[in-house]
């Protein structure tokens, strides 16, 4: 059992948003009280990765789709978005020979993947 730390901030959330926030706070609580002490005791951060911060739990998730051509990766993204997106190409033979990041924004645009890899 855990308590949400700032209930006043949650007052303006919808029912679904409150439920989402409660789940995220519960995951943070489990990490802080159960997983993080084990990571600290085994010095996990030295050998693998740094300990997680609250910001990492609050951030939007990232999903990577990888697979052979023509198995439905683009169609899956279109289904999740509920519409097409810039740069999408669907065909019977390989149509995407580079990677693409689909992100939320105020307007649709494309940025070449190689530009994203060197962006600060």
Phi, psi and omega in degrees: 000140181218166179241141175284128189292323184237086182288335179294323179291332181281347183299329182273355180284154171286171179303316180295319180295322177296316178299317179298314181296322179296318178296315180299316179297323177295319178295317178300316181298315178298317180297309183299318189266341184241306186282313184302317177300325177292317177300317180295317182294327182263003181055041181302323183295337179283322186267335185235284181212162179297158176294147184288150176250166178301323180300325180290328176285327183278341183291155176295144180289155174246137181235136179246125176252124180226141177173172178296163180293153173063037176248357174109016180298310180295318178298323177297315179298316178300321179295315180297317181286334184080012180191174175285176180213157182300138177086357180287140175217130178236132180200170182287338177245171183308129181239343181238106181254018178212170181268160181219139174254127176254119185227159176287143176192170181289333180219156177284136174199164176240143175230127180302140182302321180295330176291324179293327183289338180252000180288143179290000000 
